Amino acid sequence: ITFQITNPIAFTTANTTVYVRVENVNGCYSVATLNLIVSVTQIPSTFHRTFTKCDDYIDASNNNYDGIATFDFSIINADIAGYIPNSNYTVTYYRNQTDALSEINAIPDISNYRNIGYPNTQQIWVRVDSNLDNSCFGLGAYATLVVERTPVFNTVGTNNIIRACDDDHDGIFSFDTSMLSNNILQGQTNIDVAYFDDLGNSIPTINPLLVNGTKTITVRLTNNPSVASDGPCFVEGTIQFIVDAKPEAYAVTTNLTTCDDEINNPLLQNGSYPFNTTTLQNEILQGQTGMNVTYTLANGTVYTNGLPNPFNSGTQNVLVT
């Protein structure tokens, strides 16, 4: 046997005749003739369709950044019908050229196809075969599937929480949000940024953002795709602005001025006195809760949440924070 075709599944040729030899275990054989005819396509070389979809959350990965979406490209059947003079043909779709040439692994449902294994962009190969003599009316990568990338919502502040201390004890603060969009996008381009309040109303002017207590806004990032898609594709996130109450250190009413007059023992008249600090912190806070209070002495010593009682001290200023 000479000139044997070693890979009949992927045999490339022009019009030719090949011979098929069938042999049993006893060496008996029979030879048949097989005419291979390469049909000329009736579909123009310029024919092509592009389908663009938004990335979605359907797959097990549960994210819209895997480059996978659901496509319906069945409209190509109607397009092809305009190029074929009769209706006695079959259109079959394949995931790649190898499958199309071998006529294996055809796509079973072209109206509900997910490009798993071919993220972001995939070429769909199409065969159009005659039902009468298996002539090939067309073969090509007639469709391109494009999954539009979802914008990335980058975290701002601490887990999308931005806080500020109340500057004048009125519960209202004016947040500077001039760099908010840039911080969310982190260099992403061709993306529109829109802001909405908690009722879904558009916020036309975001900077400055006046907040009374707490305010949560929704930020939507929307692509400006270069090709038509089922979008526009977008992602949303929320940002919470919190105006924290500014602590106030109230004036101390306890008399902290005394005479060094330990008359029972003149030797104790040494410029130091045991001050009673029992009510001192309550006077400073005046009912404020959730506060950490520190006392810093003139020599740098720091006490947390209360001075010793009694507090033996000479004349000094104590910084209360």
SETIDREN-46037 format. One line per field, with one value per residue: x, y, z of N, C-alpha, C in turn. Coordinates in steps of 0.05 Angstrom, whole numbers. Each point is the difference from the previous one (the first is absolute). Example, Ala and Ser with C-alpha at 12.3 -4.5 7.8 and 13.67 -1.06 7.14 Angstrom:
// SETIDREN-46037
n.x	264; -7
n.y	-114; 21
n.z	156; -14
ca.x	-18; 16
ca.y	24; 24
ca.z	0; 1
c.x	18; -15
c.y	24; 22
c.z	0; 14
//
This chain:
// SETIDREN-46037
n.x	17; -4; 12; 2; -25; 18; -10; -18; 3; 25; -12; 21; -18; 6; -14; -6; 13; -11; 16; -22; 19; -17; 14; -4; -4; -14; 1; -25; 0; -11; 1; -6; -13; 14; -19; 21; -22; 16; -22; -9; 8; -25; 15; -4; 25; -16; -14; -10; -5; -2; 1; -10; 9; -15; 22; -4; -19; -7; 26; 12; 17; -25; 12; 0; 21; -16; -11; -20; -16; -26; 2; -13; 11; -24; 4; 23; -18; -13; 24; 6; -25; 9; 19; -17; 1; 6; -19; 12; 4; 23; -6; 26; 1; 25; 13; 10; 22; 14; -18; 1; 26; 1; -16; 13; -13; -20; -5; -11; 6; -4; -23; 15; 20; 16; 17; -8; 23; -15; 12; -17; 13; -19; 14; -24; 6; -7; -15; -2; -14; 3; -27; 5; 23; -7; -8; 23; -22; 11; 24; -4; 17; -26; 7; 0; 6; -10; 14; -18; 23; -5; -8; 23; -14; 20; 9; -16; 15; -14; 3; 7; 14; -10; 17; -13; 16; -21; 0; -26; -2; -4; 17; 8; 7; 17; -5; 26; -16; 17; 12; -25; -8; 21; -7; -26; 6; 18; -5; -23; -2; -13; -1; -27; 1; -20; -12; -9; -22; -7; -12; 25; -2; 4; 25; -11; 2; 23; 12; -1; 3; -23; 10; -25; 20; -17; 14; -17; 19; -14; 21; -7; 15; -1; 3; 19; -14; 20; -14; -21; -14; -5; 22; 10; 25; -9; 11; -12; 5; 1; -2; 9; -13; 18; -17; 24; -15; 5; 18; -11; 21; -18; -5; 21; -20; 12; 3; 18; -6; 22; -1; 25; -23; 15; -17; -12; 11; 12; 11; -27; 7; -2; -22; -8; -22; -14; -2; -25; 3; -16; -7; 27; 1; -17; 14; 22; -11; -11; 3; 21; -8; 12; 10; 23; 5; 19; 17; 11; 19; 10; 5; -23; -4; -10; -24; -12; -21; 15; 1; 23; -12; 12; 2; 23; -3; 21; 7; -19; 3; -24; 10; -26; 2
n.y	-24; 17; 23; -13; 6; 11; 22; -19; 6; 5; -9; 15; 9; 0; 5; -23; -22; -12; -18; -14; -9; -21; -7; -27; -15; -11; 27; -7; 13; 24; 11; 24; 12; 21; 13; 15; 14; 20; 5; 16; 16; 2; 0; 25; 5; 20; -23; 15; -12; 22; -15; 21; -12; 6; 1; -25; -6; -11; 0; -23; 13; 3; 6; 26; -15; -21; 20; -9; -4; 6; -15; 15; -18; -8; 26; -13; -17; 21; 9; -24; -1; 25; -17; -17; -9; -20; -15; -15; 11; -4; 17; -3; 3; 10; -11; -16; 7; -11; 8; 24; -3; -9; 21; 9; -8; -4; 26; -11; 23; 11; -5; -18; 13; -14; 20; -20; 6; 20; 8; 20; -16; -6; -15; 4; -25; 5; -23; 3; -22; -8; -2; 9; 15; 11; 14; 12; 12; -7; 10; 9; 17; -6; -8; 24; -14; 23; -5; 19; 10; -10; 25; 8; -6; 17; -12; 16; 18; -6; -19; 20; 5; 24; 6; 17; 15; 2; 20; 1; -25; 3; -21; 22; -13; 16; -23; 0; -2; 20; -17; 0; 11; 16; 2; 2; 16; 13; 20; -12; -4; 20; 11; 0; 21; -13; 20; -16; 13; -2; 20; -1; 24; 10; -1; 23; 9; -13; 22; 10; -21; 12; -9; -7; -6; -14; -6; -16; -1; -3; -14; 10; -21; 15; -22; 11; -21; -11; -22; -4; 1; -20; 15; 22; -11; -7; 12; -8; 20; -4; 25; -4; 23; 2; 16; -4; -3; 26; -14; 6; 14; -6; 24; -2; -7; -23; 10; 5; 21; -5; 3; 3; -8; -22; 14; -24; 3; 20; -24; -3; 23; -17; 15; -21; -8; -15; 5; 7; -22; -6; 25; 0; -27; -4; 18; -13; -24; 6; -27; 9; -18; -23; 13; 3; 2; 16; -3; 21; -8; 20; -21; -1; -4; -23; 9; -24; 15; 20; 21; -6; -13; 16; 23; -10; 26; 11; 25; -6; 0; -12; -12; 6; -24
n.z	0; -19; 8; 22; 2; 15; -9; -3; 26; -5; -22; -8; -18; -26; -22; 10; -6; 20; 10; 6; 17; -2; 22; -1; 21; -21; -2; 1; -23; 1; -24; 12; -18; 9; -13; 4; 5; -5; 13; -18; 21; 8; 22; -3; -7; -8; -2; 20; 23; 14; 21; 13; 22; 21; 13; 10; 18; -23; -7; 5; -16; -9; -23; -4; 7; -7; -13; 16; -21; -2; -22; -17; -17; 7; 3; 4; 10; 9; 10; 8; 8; 4; 6; 10; -25; 16; 10; -18; 23; 13; 20; 4; 27; 1; 21; -19; -14; 19; 18; -11; -3; 26; 1; 22; 22; -16; -1; 21; 14; -24; 11; 12; -13; 16; -2; 15; 10; -8; 22; 5; -17; -17; -18; -11; -5; -25; -2; -26; 5; -26; 1; -24; -1; 24; -21; 2; 10; 23; 5; 25; 11; -3; 25; 12; 22; 10; 22; 3; 5; 24; 5; 10; 21; 0; 21; 12; 13; 22; -19; -16; 21; -3; 20; 16; 14; 14; -17; 3; 5; -27; -1; -12; -22; -11; -12; -3; -21; -3; 17; 7; -22; 2; 25; -9; -21; 14; -17; 6; -26; -14; 24; -1; 17; 12; 13; 20; 10; 25; -13; -10; 13; -24; 6; -9; 25; -3; -10; 25; 17; 4; 23; 7; 16; -15; -21; -13; -18; -23; -8; -24; -7; -22; -15; -15; -8; -13; 8; -16; 21; 17; 4; 11; 3; 24; 21; 23; 15; 26; 7; 25; 3; 19; 12; 10; 23; 0; 14; 23; 6; 18; 8; 15; 17; 4; 24; -20; 14; 12; 26; 0; 14; -6; 15; -3; -23; 11; 7; 0; 10; -20; -4; 14; -14; 17; -26; 5; -15; 20; -1; -2; -6; 20; 13; -8; 4; 22; 6; -14; -18; 4; 20; -12; 25; -9; 20; -11; 18; 15; 15; -13; 25; -9; 9; 0; -9; 8; 15; 12; 20; 17; -12; 8; 1; -12; -2; -17; -26; 1; -21; -4; -11
ca.x	-17; 16; -15; -23; -10; 3; -20; -23; -19; 9; 15; -3; 4; -18; -16; 17; -12; 15; -9; -5; 5; -11; 13; -7; 23; 12; 14; -18; -6; -15; 7; -21; 8; -14; 5; -1; -5; 0; -21; 6; -21; -18; -2; 22; 21; -4; -22; 9; -17; 12; -19; 13; -17; 12; 8; -22; 6; -14; 16; 6; 18; -17; 11; -4; 26; 13; -1; -20; -27; -18; -3; -20; 9; -17; -7; 17; -14; -15; 19; 11; -21; 0; 22; -3; -23; -21; -3; 8; 27; 1; 20; 10; 18; 21; 15; 27; 3; 6; -25; -15; 11; -5; -29; -5; -6; -17; -13; -28; -21; 13; -15; 6; 27; 19; 26; 18; 25; 9; -8; 4; -5; 0; -9; -18; 3; -26; 0; -25; 3; -23; -12; -2; 25; 20; 17; 4; -8; 15; 15; 16; -5; -19; -10; 18; -13; 17; -11; 8; 12; -14; 17; 9; -6; 21; -8; 9; -2; 3; -22; -20; -11; 16; -8; 11; -8; -17; 18; -12; -19; -28; -7; 2; 28; 3; 21; 14; -1; 11; 16; -14; -2; 27; 8; -15; 7; 28; 12; -17; -9; -25; -20; -16; -4; -24; -6; -29; -5; -12; -26; 4; 1; 26; 14; 14; 25; 10; 20; 3; -23; -8; -11; -10; 1; 9; -12; 9; -5; 6; 17; -2; 21; -12; 19; -6; 12; 8; -18; -27; -3; -26; 3; 28; 6; 6; 2; -8; 10; -10; 20; -13; 14; -8; 10; 3; -2; 26; 0; 3; 11; -14; 16; -1; -10; 14; 22; 25; 20; 0; 24; 17; -2; -4; 9; 6; 28; 13; 20; -14; -3; 22; -8; -17; -25; -16; -26; -22; -7; -22; -21; 12; -6; -29; -3; 10; -17; -27; -19; 9; 8; 16; 24; 25; 11; 27; 11; 29; 12; 20; 25; -5; -14; -28; -19; -23; -26; -2; 25; 0; -14; 6; 20; 20; 11; 6; -12; 5; -22; -5; -14; -21; -7
ca.y	24; 25; 26; -3; 24; -7; 15; 5; 20; 27; -3; 24; -7; 12; -22; -23; -26; -16; -28; -10; -29; -13; -26; -15; -12; -21; 12; 4; 28; 12; 28; 16; 26; 22; 26; 23; 24; 24; 18; 29; 11; 19; 22; 19; 0; 23; -4; -3; 13; 3; 1; 10; -3; 8; -22; -4; -13; -26; -24; -8; 19; 22; 27; 10; 7; -24; 1; -20; 11; -16; 12; -10; 8; -15; 18; -6; -18; 17; 13; -20; -7; 19; -6; -27; 1; -19; -4; -28; 1; 0; 18; -11; 19; -14; 18; 6; -9; -29; -15; 5; -16; -28; -3; -12; 18; 23; 15; -10; 21; 25; 22; 1; -11; 13; -3; -13; -10; 20; 25; 27; 1; -27; -2; -23; -10; -8; -16; -1; -24; -9; -25; -18; -14; 8; 23; 21; 26; 21; -7; 23; 12; 21; 14; 5; 6; 18; 5; 26; 0; 15; 18; -9; 20; -1; 9; 26; 2; -26; -17; 18; 18; 24; 14; 26; 10; 24; 23; 21; -12; 2; -25; 3; 3; 3; -17; 6; -25; 7; -22; -25; -15; -10; -21; -24; -11; -8; 0; -11; 20; -5; -9; 21; -3; 14; -3; 0; -1; -25; -4; -5; 25; 8; 22; 14; 12; -17; 14; -15; -16; 9; -23; 5; -25; -22; 0; -22; 5; -21; 9; -19; 2; -10; 0; 12; -21; 8; -13; -3; -23; 0; 17; 1; -17; 17; -11; 20; -3; 21; 14; 12; 23; 2; 23; -8; 22; 9; 2; 27; 0; 21; 13; -13; 18; -5; 19; -14; 17; -3; 9; -21; 8; -23; 12; -20; -8; 21; -12; -7; 24; -4; 8; -22; -2; -23; 10; -19; -1; -18; 9; 16; -9; 5; 28; 6; -13; 9; -19; -12; -29; -11; 17; -7; 25; -2; 23; 2; 18; 18; -16; -20; -24; -1; -17; -6; -1; 8; 5; -14; 15; 29; 6; 17; 16; 28; 17; -9; -2; -27; 0; -20; -6
ca.z	0; -2; 0; 18; 14; 28; 17; -18; 12; -8; -25; -17; -28; -20; -12; -5; 6; 19; 0; 27; 1; 23; 2; 24; 15; -16; -23; -22; -1; -22; -4; -12; -10; 13; -14; 17; -16; 16; -11; 2; 17; -11; 19; -5; 20; 18; 18; 27; 21; 27; 21; 25; 23; 25; 18; 19; 25; 0; 4; 28; 11; 12; -4; -27; -11; -11; -29; -10; -2; -16; -27; -19; -27; -20; -23; -23; -18; -20; -17; -19; -18; -22; -19; -10; -18; 7; 29; 7; 11; 29; 12; 25; 13; 15; 18; -12; -28; -1; 2; -25; -21; 6; 4; 26; 22; -9; 21; -1; 3; -6; 12; 29; 1; 18; -11; 20; -12; -18; 13; -12; -29; -13; -27; -5; -27; -11; -24; -14; -17; -15; 9; -23; -8; 20; -10; 20; -10; 14; 24; 8; 26; -8; 23; 22; 25; 17; 27; 8; 27; 20; 15; 27; 21; 20; 27; 10; 29; 13; -8; -12; 21; 3; 24; 6; 26; -1; 5; 17; 18; -10; -12; -30; -10; -30; -9; -25; -16; -26; -10; 5; -25; -7; 19; -6; -26; 1; -26; -21; -19; -15; 19; 12; 29; 8; 29; 7; 29; 10; -13; -28; -15; -9; 14; -23; 8; 21; 16; 25; 8; 27; 14; 27; 15; -17; -27; -17; -28; -19; -22; -23; -21; -25; -23; -26; -17; -27; -19; 11; 18; 13; 23; 9; 23; 23; 26; 20; 27; 18; 17; 23; 12; 28; 15; 28; 19; 10; 29; 12; 27; 15; 21; 26; 20; 25; 5; -1; 11; 29; 15; 11; 28; 18; 25; 21; -3; -18; -19; -25; -17; -19; -27; -12; 15; -9; -11; -2; -29; -2; -19; -22; -27; -5; -6; -27; -21; 2; -12; -25; 3; -21; -3; 12; 12; 10; 15; -5; 19; -11; -5; -21; 10; -10; 13; -17; 13; 28; 16; 26; 21; -5; -19; 12; -21; 4; -20; -27; -19; -9; -26; -1; -27
c.x	18; -18; -25; -6; -1; -21; -24; -20; 7; 17; -6; 6; -17; -17; 18; -16; 18; -12; -1; 4; -11; 10; -8; 25; 15; 15; -17; -9; -17; 7; -24; 11; -17; 9; -4; -3; -1; -19; 9; -23; -17; -5; 23; 21; -2; -22; 11; -19; 15; -22; 15; -20; 15; 8; -21; 9; -9; 17; 7; 19; -14; 13; -5; 27; 14; -2; -20; -27; -17; -6; -23; 9; -16; -9; 16; -14; -16; 18; 10; -22; -1; 21; -3; -25; -22; 0; 9; 29; -2; 23; 8; 21; 20; 16; 27; 2; 5; -26; -17; 10; -6; -30; -6; -6; -15; -13; -30; -21; 13; -16; 5; 28; 17; 28; 20; 24; 12; -7; 7; -7; 2; -10; -18; 2; -27; 5; -28; 3; -26; -10; -2; 25; 23; 19; 1; -7; 16; 14; 17; -6; -18; -10; 23; -16; 18; -15; 12; 9; -17; 19; 6; -6; 21; -9; 12; -4; 6; -25; -24; -15; 19; -11; 14; -10; -17; 18; -11; -23; -29; -9; 2; 29; -1; 24; 11; 1; 11; 16; -14; -1; 27; 9; -15; 10; 29; 11; -17; -11; -26; -22; -14; -4; -25; -6; -30; -3; -14; -28; 2; 1; 28; 11; 16; 27; 11; 20; -6; -26; -7; -15; -8; -1; 11; -14; 13; -7; 8; 16; -2; 22; -11; 20; -10; 12; 6; -18; -27; -2; -28; 0; -16; 4; 9; 4; -6; 13; -10; 23; -16; 18; -11; 13; 1; -2; 28; -1; 4; 11; -13; 18; -4; -9; 14; 24; 26; 23; -1; 26; 16; 2; -6; 11; 7; 29; 14; 20; -13; -5; 23; -8; -17; -25; -16; -28; -20; -10; -25; -20; 11; -8; -30; -5; 9; -18; -29; -20; 8; 9; 17; 26; 24; 14; 28; 9; 30; 11; 22; 26; -4; -14; -29; -16; -24; -25; 0; 28; -2; -15; 8; 23; 20; 15; 8; -15; 8; -25; -2; -16; -20; -9; -24
c.y	25; 24; -2; 27; -7; 14; 7; 20; 28; -1; 23; -7; 19; -24; -24; -26; -15; -28; -10; -31; -11; -28; -13; -12; -21; 11; 3; 29; 7; 29; 14; 28; 22; 26; 23; 26; 24; 20; 30; 12; 20; 24; 19; -1; 23; -5; -6; 14; 0; 3; 7; -1; 9; -25; -3; -17; -30; -23; -4; 20; 25; 27; 8; 11; -24; -1; -19; 13; -20; 14; -14; 10; -14; 18; -6; -19; 15; 14; -19; -7; 19; -6; -27; -2; -20; -5; -27; 0; 0; 18; -11; 19; -15; 21; 8; -12; -30; -16; 4; -17; -29; -7; -15; 22; 25; 13; -7; 22; 27; 24; 4; -11; 17; -6; -11; -13; 20; 28; 25; 1; -29; 2; -25; -8; -12; -16; 0; -23; -7; -26; -21; -15; 8; 21; 21; 27; 23; -11; 24; 9; 24; 16; 4; 8; 16; 4; 27; 0; 18; 20; -10; 23; -3; 12; 27; 1; -27; -17; 18; 16; 24; 16; 27; 9; 26; 24; 21; -10; 3; -25; 0; 4; 1; -17; 9; -26; 5; -23; -27; -18; -12; -22; -26; -13; -10; -3; -12; 22; -9; -11; 25; -6; 16; -6; 2; 0; -26; -5; -5; 25; 7; 24; 15; 12; -15; 14; 29; -15; 7; -23; 8; -27; -22; 1; -23; 7; -25; 11; -21; 7; -13; 2; 17; -19; 12; -13; -3; -25; 0; 17; 25; -16; 18; -16; 22; -7; 23; 11; 13; 23; 4; 25; -8; 24; 7; 2; 28; -3; 24; 11; -14; 20; -4; 19; -16; 18; -2; 10; -24; 4; -24; 8; -21; -10; 19; -12; -8; 24; 1; 7; -21; -3; -24; 9; -23; 0; -17; 8; 14; -9; 4; 29; 7; -11; 10; -18; -11; -28; -9; 16; -13; 25; -6; 26; 0; 20; 16; -16; -21; -25; 1; -19; -3; -2; 5; 5; -16; 18; -11; 2; 20; 15; 27; 16; -10; 2; -29; 2; -23; -3; -19
c.z	0; -1; 17; 13; 30; 18; -17; 11; -8; -25; -18; -29; -17; -10; -6; 6; 19; 0; 28; -1; 26; 1; 26; 12; -16; -24; -24; 0; -24; -2; -13; -8; 14; -13; 20; -17; 19; -13; 4; 17; -15; 19; -3; 22; 20; 21; 28; 19; 26; 21; 26; 23; 25; 16; 21; 24; 0; 8; 30; 13; 12; -1; -29; -12; -12; -30; -13; 0; -17; -26; -15; -27; -21; -23; -25; -19; -21; -19; -22; -21; -24; -21; -13; -18; 7; 30; 8; 10; 30; 9; 27; 11; 17; 16; -11; -27; -1; 1; -26; -23; 3; 3; 26; 20; -8; 24; -1; 1; -5; 10; 29; 5; 19; -9; 20; -14; -20; 11; -17; -30; -11; -29; -3; -29; -9; -25; -12; -21; -14; 11; -23; -6; 19; -10; 22; -12; 14; 25; 8; 28; -4; 24; 20; 25; 17; 26; 10; 30; 19; 13; 28; 20; 21; 27; 7; 30; 13; -6; -10; 22; 3; 23; 2; 27; -4; 8; 18; 17; -9; -14; -30; -8; -30; -9; -27; -16; -28; -13; 2; -25; -8; 19; -5; -25; -1; -29; -22; -17; -13; 18; 12; 29; 7; 30; 5; 30; 8; -11; -30; -17; -8; 17; -21; 8; 24; 18; 3; 6; 29; 14; 28; 14; -17; -27; -16; -29; -16; -23; -22; -20; -25; -22; -23; -21; -28; -21; 14; 17; 12; 25; -2; 25; 23; 25; 20; 27; 18; 16; 22; 11; 28; 13; 29; 18; 10; 31; 9; 29; 15; 22; 26; 21; 27; 3; 1; 9; 31; 12; 10; 30; 19; 28; 21; -2; -19; -19; -27; -18; -20; -29; -13; 18; -11; -9; -2; -29; -4; -22; -24; -28; -7; -7; -28; -22; 1; -14; -26; 5; -24; -5; 14; 10; 10; 13; -3; 19; -13; -6; -21; 9; -10; 17; -18; 17; 30; 13; 26; 20; 27; -20; 12; -22; 10; -22; -28; -17; -9; -26; 0; -29; 0
//
